[in-house]
Amino acid sequence: MNSSIAMADYAIIIGYLLITMVLGLIMTKKASASLDDYFLAGRSMPWWLLGIAGMTGWFDMTGTMIITAFLFMLGPRGLFIEFRGGAVLVVIFLICYTGKWHRRSGCLTGAQWNIFRFGQGNDAQALRLVGVLIGTISCVFMLAYLVRGTSLFMAMMFPFDPTTCALLIIVFSAIYTMASGFYGVVLTDLIQGIIIIVSCFVVSFMAWHAVPDAGSLSAVAKSITGNTRWICSTPDFYTTMPAGYEAYRCLFMFALFYLIRNLLDGSATGGESRYFGARSDKDCAKQSLLQAFTVSFRWPMMMAFAVMGIYLVNNAYPGFMDGKNEQISNVTAIVKQYNPGVKEEHWHDLTSKIEHHPEQYDKAMIAAIESELGSGWQDKISMVSFNGTVNPEQILPAVIMKKLPVGLKGFLLVALIAAMMSTFTGTVNGAAAPIVRDLYLPFIRRNKAGNRELIAASWISTLLVVAVGFWMGVNAKNINSIWTFILMGLTPGFMGPNILKFYWWRLNAWGAFGGAVFGLVGYLLNVTGALAVVLRLCGVSETIVSSEFFQFGYMLFFSLLGTILITLLTRPVDMEVLKNFYRVTRPFGFWGPVRKYFAEDALTFITREHKNDIISLPFAFIWLVTSFLIPMQFIIKNYHSLMCTVPLYLIGVIGLYFFWYKPMEHFDEPEPEMHYSDGTVIGPPMDISKV
């Protein structure tokens, strides 16, 4: 099999990039008509297009690499590690209710939504600024995550150093996003989505065909990974993990922990362009279901890469036994001997340069590496890790380079580049919106900027965010370290206000502001290492301080403490603002003091959908998880597990039909005349479009 990029593959990649850029230029005029057009495509996109855009936004190259790595190490059980984010469990809340709750506000950004929820006082304006800061920080880290994955992936494909590879594709994506806005994001997401789904089917069939039977695959996987239950689908309390990933040995505990984390995070998700820009409540629900259904195609493709990676490693490095290989550990030792100052974050840059430019390095080192790896050593060294094992994060690009024929290789590269670009464009578009709409326009220009100036500000914001994210990405240790920090260290710091904003009437802007500030302080203490120093002085072990459990619990505690404490010490939100929020959003939770202002006819209308929303949630969860497991079990030919999973899948489908799909017929009924408890008619919602 050809292990280099052929001219036909280059032609496919270049053709795709040219088509993408042409579409972006076509959309430029339409996107520049207004901020609503630039950031939300005029709220005119059909639900199925927004659903595909959601799928491609979650189907990124970097995430595909790290999930493939865990599937390579654990088999189908890798799904449970990716309960932390890769399994997108938050989508069950978007399907059931949080998507439509956000859409009803009529807002453009999450920071503007805070005005809708808390009013227009100084406290709400302060929260608006913090919302911009939080959104920008989150975006920068997400971009760093994408950049790191792109550099690792592209460097194996092309004869350039990782930083140059990442820079080229990021610059291209940034220019495209600046030109086309949300119109271009959604339109190219459709093309990218089609490419991705076709690729999923092709790669999945190849892997299924390569597996003789489940038993023989299990034996090979055991020798490569050391896992005796590689083909199983249920999480163990304890499992074998390679060097660098030892923290995940307690698999069941991590799965439960990540599940709880996503249930907390998902309970208020949905403050993004796809929901603010949806045309109706029903469209929110349908786009979320389509988003979940299409993202499920990602899992058989990643399992296919993991399976082909098992066979590739078995052939490339003979002598594996229970996850260990002397050749690989010797090569790591040789590289470190001749490059004693190399750090883990620069390891792949070094091995990539050794692979592509061996003439620049000590001849004795090259001879020693070749002696260990034999002929074709340059194709093999890229998979050697800093820890003396196979680098699981390199399995995906290695399979593409060494197992796929010309043409298909180019097509798969386009699919993964498209996945990266779709996530990148959506992330950048979502970051620039609050900077312009919630910082530049109201605070810097005092609502005096014209449309052309605002579009220019959007371009400058995009460039600044991308530049900082790029710098952080090229200096990161590995993909998993960034992904873990985003999900377990950064996000929980702002989770307090997010959890309470829909479900507790008493939460006010100062409380949300305080929770965010406490979260930022906790984040700074964590990222600077100050907290670790204090805890070590108090006798807390390094293992506990650096664990994901501690990071999550500590950041969540800080956020909740600040939110609740400052809320109770300050005045409640103005009741007129709360009444407007409650009648428009119609949330459930602790809203007793607000509900007493509404007459029975209004309360009946508001609460009619709550029962079905809550009941449908567990069915959505069962359906989603089994949608991921079933195709993976089919690919590895574990038909016994497959037949056990199918009944659970059917339970999820039936529950969704009766408690979610059937009640949707009432979603968009005209709002009846409703009354307050004093008999007055409830007027139309407040217009905050100019806020």
C-alpha positions as CSV (number, residue, x, y, z in Angstrom):
1,M,0.0,0.0,0.0
2,N,1.3,3.5,-0.9
3,S,2.4,5.4,2.2
4,S,2.7,8.8,0.6
5,I,0.4,11.4,-0.9
6,A,-0.1,10.8,-4.6
7,M,-0.9,13.5,-7.2
8,A,-4.5,12.2,-7.4
9,D,-4.8,12.8,-3.6
10,Y,-3.4,16.3,-3.8
11,A,-5.8,17.1,-6.7
12,I,-8.8,16.0,-4.5
13,I,-7.6,18.1,-1.6
14,I,-6.8,21.2,-3.7
15,G,-10.2,20.9,-5.5
16,Y,-12.1,20.8,-2.2
17,L,-10.3,23.8,-0.9
18,L,-10.9,25.8,-4.1
19,I,-14.6,25.0,-4.0
20,T,-14.8,26.0,-0.4
21,M,-13.1,29.3,-1.0
22,V,-15.4,30.1,-4.0
23,L,-18.5,29.4,-1.9
24,G,-17.1,31.7,0.8
25,L,-16.6,34.5,-1.7
26,I,-20.1,34.0,-3.1
27,M,-21.6,34.4,0.4
28,T,-19.6,37.5,1.3
29,K,-22.1,40.1,0.2
30,K,-25.1,38.3,1.8
31,A,-23.2,37.8,5.0
32,S,-22.2,41.5,5.2
33,A,-25.8,42.7,5.1
34,S,-26.2,42.9,8.9
35,L,-24.9,41.3,12.1
36,D,-27.9,39.0,12.1
37,D,-26.9,37.9,8.6
38,Y,-23.2,37.6,9.5
39,F,-23.7,35.6,12.7
40,L,-27.1,33.9,12.4
41,A,-27.7,33.8,8.6
42,G,-30.7,36.0,9.1
43,R,-32.4,33.3,11.2
44,S,-33.6,31.7,7.9
45,M,-31.8,28.4,7.7
46,P,-34.0,25.2,7.6
47,W,-33.7,22.8,10.5
48,W,-32.0,20.0,8.5
49,L,-29.2,22.3,7.4
50,L,-28.7,23.5,11.0
51,G,-28.7,19.8,12.1
52,I,-26.0,18.9,9.6
53,A,-24.0,22.0,10.7
54,G,-24.3,20.8,14.3
55,M,-22.9,17.4,13.3
56,T,-19.9,18.7,11.4
57,G,-19.3,21.2,14.3
58,W,-18.9,18.2,16.6
59,F,-17.0,16.0,14.1
60,D,-13.6,17.6,14.4
61,M,-10.3,16.2,13.3
62,T,-8.6,16.5,16.7
63,G,-11.5,14.9,18.5
64,T,-11.6,12.1,16.0
65,M,-7.9,11.4,16.7
66,I,-8.2,11.3,20.5
67,I,-11.4,9.2,20.4
68,T,-9.7,6.8,17.9
69,A,-6.8,6.6,20.4
70,F,-9.1,5.5,23.2
71,L,-10.9,3.0,21.0
72,F,-7.5,1.7,19.9
73,M,-6.5,1.2,23.6
74,L,-9.9,-0.1,24.9
75,G,-12.1,-1.2,22.1
76,P,-15.8,-0.2,22.3
77,R,-15.3,0.6,26.0
78,G,-13.4,3.7,24.9
79,L,-16.8,5.2,24.5
80,F,-17.1,5.5,28.2
81,I,-14.0,7.7,28.5
82,E,-15.5,10.0,25.9
83,F,-18.6,10.4,28.0
84,R,-16.5,13.5,29.0
85,G,-17.3,15.2,25.7
86,G,-16.7,13.1,22.6
87,A,-20.0,11.2,23.1
88,V,-21.8,14.6,23.0
89,L,-24.3,13.6,25.8
90,V,-25.3,17.2,26.1
91,V,-27.4,16.7,22.9
92,I,-30.1,14.8,24.8
93,F,-30.9,18.1,26.6
94,L,-30.9,20.0,23.3
95,I,-33.3,17.4,21.9
96,C,-35.7,17.6,24.8
97,Y,-35.8,21.2,25.9
98,T,-32.7,23.5,26.3
99,G,-32.4,24.2,22.5
100,K,-36.0,25.6,22.3
101,W,-35.6,27.5,25.6
102,H,-32.7,29.5,24.2
103,R,-34.4,30.1,20.8
104,R,-37.4,31.6,22.4
105,S,-35.4,34.5,23.7
106,G,-34.8,36.0,20.2
107,C,-31.3,36.8,21.2
108,L,-28.2,36.9,19.0
109,T,-25.5,35.8,21.5
110,G,-25.2,34.2,24.9
111,A,-24.1,37.4,26.5
112,Q,-27.2,39.2,25.1
113,W,-29.3,36.4,26.6
114,N,-28.0,37.5,30.0
115,I,-29.8,40.8,29.5
116,F,-33.0,38.9,28.6
117,R,-32.6,36.9,31.8
118,F,-31.4,39.5,34.3
119,G,-32.4,42.9,32.9
120,Q,-30.4,45.9,31.8
121,G,-28.9,47.2,35.1
122,N,-25.2,47.7,35.8
123,D,-25.1,44.2,37.2
124,A,-26.3,42.7,34.0
125,Q,-24.0,44.8,31.9
126,A,-21.0,43.6,34.1
127,L,-22.2,40.0,33.6
128,R,-22.4,40.7,29.9
129,L,-18.7,41.7,29.9
130,V,-17.7,38.6,31.9
131,G,-19.7,36.5,29.4
132,V,-17.6,37.9,26.6
133,L,-14.4,37.1,28.5
134,I,-15.5,33.6,29.3
135,G,-16.6,32.9,25.8
136,T,-13.3,34.2,24.4
137,I,-11.2,32.1,26.8
138,S,-13.2,29.0,26.0
139,C,-12.9,29.7,22.3
140,V,-9.1,30.2,22.6
141,F,-8.6,26.9,24.3
142,M,-10.9,25.1,21.8
143,L,-8.8,26.6,19.0
144,A,-5.6,25.5,20.7
145,Y,-7.1,22.0,20.9
146,L,-7.9,22.1,17.2
147,V,-4.5,23.5,16.3
148,R,-2.6,20.8,18.2
149,G,-4.6,18.0,16.6
150,T,-4.1,19.6,13.1
151,S,-0.4,19.9,13.6
152,L,-0.1,16.2,14.7
153,F,-2.3,15.0,11.8
154,M,-1.0,17.1,8.9
155,A,2.7,16.6,9.8
156,M,2.4,12.9,9.1
157,M,0.7,13.6,5.8
158,F,2.9,16.3,4.3
159,P,6.7,16.9,4.2
160,F,6.5,20.1,6.4
161,D,7.0,20.7,10.1
162,P,3.8,20.4,12.2
163,T,3.6,24.2,12.9
164,T,3.7,25.1,9.2
165,C,1.1,22.5,8.4
166,A,-1.3,23.8,11.1
167,L,-0.6,27.4,10.2
168,L,-1.5,26.9,6.5
169,I,-4.9,25.2,7.2
170,I,-5.8,27.6,10.0
171,V,-5.1,30.7,7.9
172,F,-7.2,29.3,5.1
173,S,-10.1,28.6,7.5
174,A,-9.9,32.0,9.1
175,I,-10.0,33.8,5.8
176,Y,-13.0,31.7,4.7
177,T,-14.9,32.4,8.0
178,M,-14.2,36.1,7.9
179,A,-15.5,36.4,4.3
180,S,-18.7,34.2,4.5
181,G,-20.0,34.5,8.1
182,F,-22.6,32.0,9.3
183,Y,-24.0,31.6,5.8
184,G,-20.7,30.1,4.6
185,V,-20.3,28.1,7.8
186,V,-23.7,26.3,7.3
187,L,-23.4,25.9,3.5
188,T,-20.0,24.3,3.6
189,D,-21.0,22.3,6.6
190,L,-23.6,20.6,4.3
191,I,-20.9,19.7,1.8
192,Q,-18.5,18.6,4.5
193,G,-21.3,16.6,6.2
194,I,-21.9,14.6,3.0
195,I,-18.2,13.9,2.5
196,I,-17.9,12.8,6.2
197,I,-20.9,10.4,6.1
198,V,-19.8,8.8,2.8
199,S,-16.3,8.4,4.3
200,C,-17.7,6.7,7.4
201,F,-19.4,4.0,5.4
202,V,-16.4,3.3,3.2
203,V,-13.9,3.0,6.1
204,S,-16.3,1.0,8.2
205,F,-16.8,-1.5,5.5
206,M,-13.0,-1.8,5.0
207,A,-12.5,-2.6,8.7
208,W,-15.4,-5.0,8.9
209,H,-14.0,-6.9,5.9
210,A,-10.6,-7.0,7.5
211,V,-11.8,-8.7,10.7
212,P,-11.9,-12.5,10.4
213,D,-14.0,-12.9,13.6
214,A,-14.3,-11.4,17.0
215,G,-12.1,-14.0,18.7
216,S,-9.0,-13.5,16.4
217,L,-9.3,-9.7,16.7
218,S,-9.5,-10.0,20.4
219,A,-6.2,-12.1,20.5
220,V,-4.3,-9.6,18.3
221,A,-5.7,-6.6,20.3
222,K,-4.6,-8.2,23.6
223,S,-1.0,-8.5,22.4
224,I,-0.9,-4.9,21.2
225,T,-2.8,-3.2,24.0
226,G,-2.6,-5.7,26.9
227,N,-6.4,-5.5,27.3
228,T,-8.0,-9.0,27.7
229,R,-11.5,-7.6,27.1
230,W,-10.8,-5.4,24.1
231,I,-14.0,-6.5,22.2
232,C,-16.3,-6.1,25.2
233,S,-18.7,-3.1,25.5
234,T,-19.2,-2.8,29.3
235,P,-16.9,-0.7,31.4
236,D,-14.7,-2.6,33.9
237,F,-13.9,-1.3,37.4
238,Y,-10.2,-1.7,36.5
239,T,-8.5,-2.0,33.0
240,T,-5.0,-2.0,31.5
241,M,-3.8,1.3,30.1
242,P,-0.4,2.2,28.5
243,A,2.1,4.7,29.8
244,G,0.8,8.2,29.8
245,Y,-2.8,7.1,30.2
246,E,-2.6,5.2,33.5
247,A,-5.0,7.6,35.1
248,Y,-7.9,6.0,33.2
249,R,-7.4,2.5,34.6
250,C,-10.5,2.9,36.8
251,L,-12.8,2.9,33.8
252,F,-16.2,2.5,35.5
253,M,-15.5,5.3,37.9
254,F,-14.4,7.6,35.1
255,A,-17.5,6.7,33.0
256,L,-19.8,7.5,36.0
257,F,-17.9,10.7,36.7
258,Y,-18.0,11.9,33.1
259,L,-21.7,11.1,32.9
260,I,-22.5,13.2,35.9
261,R,-20.3,16.0,34.5
262,N,-22.2,16.0,31.2
263,L,-25.6,15.9,32.9
264,L,-24.7,19.0,34.9
265,D,-23.2,20.8,31.8
266,G,-26.0,19.8,29.4
267,S,-28.8,21.0,31.6
268,A,-28.3,24.5,30.4
269,T,-26.6,24.0,27.0
270,G,-27.9,25.6,23.8
271,G,-26.7,29.2,23.9
272,E,-25.2,29.0,20.4
273,S,-25.9,30.2,16.9
274,R,-27.7,27.1,15.7
275,Y,-30.4,27.6,18.3
276,F,-30.6,31.4,18.4
277,G,-30.9,31.3,14.6
278,A,-33.6,28.5,14.4
279,R,-37.0,29.3,13.0
280,S,-39.2,27.5,15.5
281,D,-39.2,25.3,18.6
282,K,-40.0,22.3,16.5
283,D,-37.0,23.1,14.3
284,C,-34.8,23.2,17.4
285,A,-35.9,19.7,18.4
286,K,-35.6,18.2,14.9
287,Q,-32.2,19.7,14.2
288,S,-30.9,18.3,17.5
289,L,-32.1,14.8,16.7
290,L,-30.6,15.0,13.3
291,Q,-27.4,16.3,14.8
292,A,-27.3,13.3,17.2
293,F,-28.2,10.8,14.5
294,T,-25.6,11.9,12.0
295,V,-22.8,12.3,14.6
296,S,-23.4,8.6,15.4
297,F,-21.8,7.8,12.1
298,R,-18.5,9.1,13.5
299,W,-18.2,6.1,15.9
300,P,-18.1,3.2,13.5
301,M,-15.5,5.2,11.4
302,M,-13.3,5.8,14.5
303,M,-13.7,2.1,15.5
304,A,-12.7,1.2,11.9
305,F,-9.5,3.3,12.2
306,A,-8.8,1.6,15.6
307,V,-9.3,-1.9,14.2
308,M,-7.1,-1.2,11.2
309,G,-4.6,0.4,13.6
310,I,-4.4,-2.8,15.6
311,Y,-3.5,-4.8,12.5
312,L,-1.1,-2.1,11.2
313,V,0.8,-1.9,14.5
314,N,0.9,-5.7,14.7
315,N,2.5,-5.9,11.2
316,A,4.9,-2.9,11.7
317,Y,6.3,-3.8,15.1
318,P,6.6,-7.6,15.5
319,G,7.2,-8.9,19.0
320,F,4.4,-7.2,20.9
321,M,3.3,-9.0,24.1
322,D,0.7,-7.7,26.5
323,G,1.0,-4.1,25.2
324,K,4.8,-3.9,25.3
325,N,7.4,-3.9,22.5
326,E,11.1,-3.8,22.9
327,Q,11.8,-2.2,19.5
328,I,9.6,0.8,20.3
329,S,11.0,1.4,23.8
330,N,14.6,1.1,22.4
331,V,13.9,3.7,19.7
332,T,12.5,6.2,22.3
333,A,15.6,5.7,24.3
334,I,17.8,6.3,21.2
335,V,16.1,9.5,20.3
336,K,16.3,10.8,23.9
337,Q,19.9,9.9,24.1
338,Y,20.8,12.0,21.1
339,N,18.3,14.8,22.0
340,P,18.5,14.9,25.8
341,G,16.6,18.2,26.2
342,V,13.5,17.1,24.3
343,K,10.2,17.6,26.1
344,E,7.0,15.7,25.6
345,E,5.2,18.6,24.0
346,H,7.9,18.8,21.3
347,W,8.4,15.1,20.8
348,H,6.2,14.8,17.7
349,D,7.8,17.8,16.1
350,L,11.2,16.1,16.6
351,T,10.2,12.7,15.2
352,S,8.4,14.3,12.3
353,K,11.6,16.1,11.4
354,I,13.7,12.9,11.8
355,E,11.2,11.2,9.5
356,H,11.2,13.8,6.7
357,H,14.8,15.2,7.1
358,P,17.1,12.5,8.5
359,E,20.1,14.1,6.9
360,Q,19.9,16.9,9.4
361,Y,20.6,14.6,12.4
362,D,23.5,12.6,13.8
363,K,24.2,9.7,11.4
364,A,24.8,7.3,14.4
365,M,21.3,8.1,15.7
366,I,19.7,7.4,12.3
367,A,21.7,4.2,12.0
368,A,20.6,3.0,15.4
369,I,16.9,3.8,14.7
370,E,17.1,2.0,11.4
371,S,18.8,-1.0,13.1
372,E,15.8,-1.3,15.5
373,L,12.9,-0.6,13.1
374,G,14.4,-2.1,9.9
375,S,13.4,-1.1,6.3
376,G,10.7,1.6,6.1
377,W,11.8,3.0,9.5
378,Q,10.7,6.5,8.5
379,D,7.1,5.3,8.2
380,K,7.3,3.7,11.6
381,I,9.0,6.3,13.8
382,S,6.0,8.7,13.7
383,M,4.0,6.3,15.8
384,V,6.7,6.0,18.5
385,S,5.7,7.9,21.7
386,F,7.7,9.9,24.3
387,N,6.8,7.1,26.8
388,G,8.3,4.3,24.8
389,T,5.0,2.9,23.5
390,V,2.9,3.3,20.4
391,N,1.4,6.8,20.3
392,P,-2.3,6.1,20.2
393,E,-3.0,9.7,19.0
394,Q,-1.1,8.9,15.8
395,I,-3.1,5.8,14.9
396,L,-5.7,7.7,12.7
397,P,-3.2,9.5,10.4
398,A,-1.0,6.3,10.3
399,V,-3.9,4.2,9.1
400,I,-4.8,6.8,6.4
401,M,-1.2,6.9,5.2
402,K,-0.4,3.2,5.2
403,K,-3.7,1.3,4.8
404,L,-5.7,3.3,2.2
405,P,-5.3,3.3,-1.6
406,V,-4.7,6.4,-3.7
407,G,-7.9,8.3,-4.3
408,L,-9.6,7.0,-1.2
409,K,-6.7,8.5,0.8
410,G,-7.3,11.9,-0.7
411,F,-11.1,11.6,-0.1
412,L,-10.5,10.7,3.6
413,L,-8.1,13.5,4.0
414,V,-10.7,15.9,2.6
415,A,-13.3,14.5,5.1
416,L,-11.0,15.1,8.1
417,I,-9.8,18.5,6.9
418,A,-13.5,19.3,6.3
419,A,-14.3,18.1,9.9
420,M,-11.6,20.3,11.3
421,M,-12.6,23.4,9.2
422,S,-16.3,23.0,10.2
423,T,-15.5,23.0,13.9
424,F,-13.0,25.8,13.5
425,T,-15.3,28.0,11.5
426,G,-18.2,27.4,13.9
427,T,-16.0,28.1,16.9
428,V,-14.5,31.3,15.5
429,N,-17.9,32.6,14.3
430,G,-19.3,32.0,17.8
431,A,-16.4,33.8,19.5
432,A,-16.4,36.9,17.3
433,A,-20.2,37.5,17.8
434,P,-20.0,38.4,21.5
435,I,-16.8,40.4,21.1
436,V,-18.5,42.6,18.5
437,R,-22.1,42.5,19.7
438,D,-21.6,42.6,23.5
439,L,-18.3,44.5,23.9
440,Y,-17.4,46.6,20.9
441,L,-20.8,47.9,19.9
442,P,-22.4,48.8,23.3
443,F,-19.3,49.7,25.4
444,I,-16.6,51.0,22.9
445,R,-18.8,52.6,20.2
446,R,-21.8,53.3,22.3
447,N,-24.2,51.8,19.7
448,K,-22.9,54.4,17.1
449,A,-21.0,52.0,14.7
450,G,-22.3,51.4,11.2
451,N,-22.7,48.0,9.6
452,R,-19.4,48.1,7.6
453,E,-17.5,49.0,10.8
454,L,-19.1,46.2,12.7
455,I,-18.2,43.6,10.0
456,A,-14.6,45.0,10.0
457,A,-14.6,44.6,13.8
458,S,-15.7,41.0,13.4
459,W,-12.8,40.3,11.1
460,I,-10.3,41.8,13.5
461,S,-11.8,39.9,16.4
462,T,-11.5,36.7,14.4
463,L,-7.8,37.3,13.6
464,L,-6.9,38.1,17.3
465,V,-8.7,35.0,18.7
466,V,-7.2,32.7,16.0
467,A,-3.6,34.1,16.7
468,V,-3.8,33.5,20.4
469,G,-5.4,30.0,20.0
470,F,-2.7,29.1,17.4
471,W,0.1,30.1,19.8
472,M,-1.3,28.0,22.6
473,G,-1.9,25.0,20.4
474,V,1.6,24.7,19.0
475,N,3.0,24.8,22.6
476,A,0.6,22.2,24.1
477,K,1.9,18.9,25.3
478,N,-0.7,16.7,23.6
479,I,-4.3,16.6,22.5
480,N,-5.6,14.8,25.6
481,S,-4.1,17.4,28.0
482,I,-5.9,20.3,26.3
483,W,-9.2,18.4,26.0
484,T,-9.0,17.3,29.6
485,F,-8.3,20.9,30.8
486,I,-11.2,22.3,28.7
487,L,-13.7,19.9,30.0
488,M,-12.5,19.2,33.6
489,G,-10.6,22.4,34.5
490,L,-12.0,25.4,32.6
491,T,-15.7,24.6,31.9
492,P,-16.6,23.7,35.5
493,G,-15.4,27.1,36.7
494,F,-18.4,28.7,34.9
495,M,-20.9,25.9,35.5
496,G,-22.5,27.4,38.6
497,P,-24.4,30.2,36.9
498,N,-25.1,27.9,33.9
499,I,-26.7,25.2,36.0
500,L,-28.9,27.6,38.0
501,K,-29.9,30.2,35.4
502,F,-32.9,28.2,34.1
503,Y,-34.0,26.5,37.3
504,W,-33.7,29.0,40.2
505,W,-35.7,32.2,40.1
506,R,-33.5,33.9,42.8
507,L,-30.3,33.8,40.7
508,N,-29.5,37.4,39.8
509,A,-26.8,39.0,37.6
510,W,-24.5,39.8,40.5
511,G,-24.7,36.1,41.5
512,A,-24.0,34.9,38.0
513,F,-21.2,37.5,37.8
514,G,-19.8,36.4,41.1
515,G,-19.9,32.7,40.1
516,A,-18.0,33.6,36.9
517,V,-15.4,35.7,38.7
518,F,-14.9,33.0,41.3
519,G,-14.5,30.5,38.5
520,L,-12.0,32.8,36.8
521,V,-10.0,33.1,40.1
522,G,-10.1,29.3,40.5
523,Y,-8.9,28.9,36.9
524,L,-6.0,31.3,37.4
525,L,-5.0,29.6,40.7
526,N,-5.1,26.3,38.9
527,V,-3.3,27.3,35.7
528,T,-0.6,29.2,37.4
529,G,0.1,26.3,39.8
530,A,-0.5,28.5,42.9
531,L,-3.2,26.2,44.2
532,A,-1.0,23.1,43.7
533,V,1.7,24.7,45.8
534,V,-0.6,25.6,48.7
535,L,-2.2,22.1,48.7
536,R,1.2,20.4,48.7
537,L,2.2,22.5,51.7
538,C,-1.0,21.2,53.4
539,G,0.1,17.6,52.7
540,V,-2.2,16.9,49.7
541,S,-0.5,14.5,47.3
542,E,0.5,15.4,43.8
543,T,-1.7,12.6,42.4
544,I,-4.8,14.1,43.9
545,V,-4.0,17.7,42.9
546,S,-3.4,16.8,39.3
547,S,-6.4,14.4,38.9
548,E,-9.4,15.3,36.8
549,F,-11.7,14.5,39.7
550,F,-10.0,17.2,41.8
551,Q,-9.9,19.8,39.1
552,F,-13.6,19.3,38.3
553,G,-14.7,19.3,41.9
554,Y,-12.6,22.2,42.9
555,M,-13.6,24.4,40.0
556,L,-17.3,23.5,40.3
557,F,-17.2,24.3,44.1
558,F,-15.6,27.7,43.5
559,S,-18.2,28.5,40.9
560,L,-21.3,27.4,42.9
561,L,-20.0,29.0,46.1
562,G,-19.6,32.4,44.3
563,T,-22.9,32.1,42.6
564,I,-25.1,31.2,45.6
565,L,-23.3,33.4,48.1
566,I,-23.4,36.6,46.1
567,T,-26.9,36.0,44.9
568,L,-28.2,35.7,48.4
569,L,-26.3,38.9,49.5
570,T,-27.8,41.0,46.7
571,R,-31.3,42.1,45.5
572,P,-33.4,39.8,43.3
573,V,-33.9,40.5,39.6
574,D,-36.8,42.9,38.9
575,M,-40.0,41.0,38.9
576,E,-41.1,42.4,35.5
577,V,-38.0,41.0,34.0
578,L,-38.5,37.6,35.6
579,K,-42.1,37.5,34.6
580,N,-41.1,38.2,31.0
581,F,-38.4,35.6,31.1
582,Y,-40.7,32.9,32.6
583,R,-43.6,33.5,30.2
584,V,-41.2,33.5,27.1
585,T,-38.8,30.6,28.0
586,R,-41.3,28.5,30.0
587,P,-38.7,26.6,32.1
588,F,-39.3,24.2,35.0
589,G,-37.6,24.3,38.3
590,F,-37.9,26.5,41.4
591,W,-40.0,29.4,40.1
592,G,-42.7,29.5,42.8
593,P,-42.4,33.3,43.6
594,V,-42.8,34.1,39.9
595,R,-45.5,31.6,39.1
596,K,-47.9,33.2,41.7
597,Y,-48.2,36.2,39.4
598,F,-49.8,34.1,36.6
599,A,-53.4,33.0,36.4
600,E,-54.3,29.3,35.9
601,D,-54.7,29.6,32.1
602,A,-51.2,30.9,31.8
603,L,-49.7,28.3,34.1
604,T,-51.4,25.5,32.2
605,F,-50.0,26.6,28.9
606,I,-46.5,27.2,30.3
607,T,-46.2,23.8,32.1
608,R,-48.0,21.6,29.6
609,E,-44.8,20.4,27.9
610,H,-42.7,19.9,31.1
611,K,-43.8,16.4,31.9
612,N,-42.9,15.1,28.4
613,D,-39.6,17.0,28.3
614,I,-38.4,15.4,31.5
615,I,-39.7,11.8,30.7
616,S,-38.1,11.8,27.3
617,L,-34.6,12.6,28.6
618,P,-33.6,9.0,29.8
619,F,-35.0,7.6,26.5
620,A,-32.9,10.0,24.5
621,F,-29.8,9.0,26.5
622,I,-30.5,5.2,25.9
623,W,-31.0,5.8,22.2
624,L,-27.9,8.0,21.8
625,V,-25.5,5.6,23.6
626,T,-26.8,2.5,21.9
627,S,-26.6,4.3,18.5
628,F,-22.9,4.6,19.1
629,L,-22.4,1.1,20.4
630,I,-24.3,-1.0,17.8
631,P,-22.3,-0.1,14.7
632,M,-19.0,-0.5,16.6
633,Q,-20.1,-4.0,17.8
634,F,-21.0,-4.8,14.2
635,I,-17.6,-3.8,12.8
636,I,-15.6,-6.0,15.3
637,K,-18.2,-8.8,14.6
638,N,-19.1,-9.1,18.3
639,Y,-22.7,-10.2,17.3
640,H,-23.5,-11.5,20.7
641,S,-23.1,-8.0,22.3
642,L,-24.9,-6.5,19.3
643,M,-28.0,-8.6,20.0
644,C,-28.0,-7.5,23.6
645,T,-27.8,-3.8,22.7
646,V,-30.5,-3.7,20.0
647,P,-33.4,-4.2,22.5
648,L,-32.1,-1.2,24.5
649,Y,-32.0,0.8,21.3
650,L,-35.6,0.0,20.5
651,I,-36.7,1.0,24.1
652,G,-35.0,4.4,23.4
653,V,-36.7,4.8,20.1
654,I,-40.2,3.9,21.4
655,G,-39.9,6.2,24.4
656,L,-38.8,9.1,22.1
657,Y,-41.7,8.5,19.8
658,F,-44.4,8.7,22.5
659,F,-42.9,11.3,24.8
660,W,-41.0,13.5,22.4
661,Y,-42.1,13.2,18.8
662,K,-45.9,13.0,19.4
663,P,-46.1,16.0,21.7
664,M,-44.2,18.1,19.1
665,E,-47.4,18.8,17.3
666,H,-48.2,21.3,20.0
667,F,-44.8,23.1,19.9
668,D,-45.8,25.8,17.4
669,E,-49.4,26.3,18.2
670,P,-50.5,30.0,18.4
671,E,-50.1,31.3,21.9
672,P,-53.5,31.7,23.6
673,E,-54.6,34.8,25.5
674,M,-53.1,34.5,29.0
675,H,-53.7,36.4,32.1
676,Y,-51.9,37.4,35.3
677,S,-53.4,36.4,38.6
678,D,-55.0,39.9,38.9
679,G,-56.9,39.3,35.7
680,T,-55.0,41.5,33.4
681,V,-54.0,40.2,30.0
682,I,-50.4,39.2,29.5
683,G,-49.0,41.4,26.7
684,P,-46.4,40.5,24.1
685,P,-42.8,39.7,25.2
686,M,-40.3,42.5,25.7
687,D,-38.3,43.3,22.5
688,I,-34.6,43.1,23.3
689,S,-33.3,42.9,19.8
690,K,-31.8,46.4,20.1
691,V,-30.2,45.7,23.5
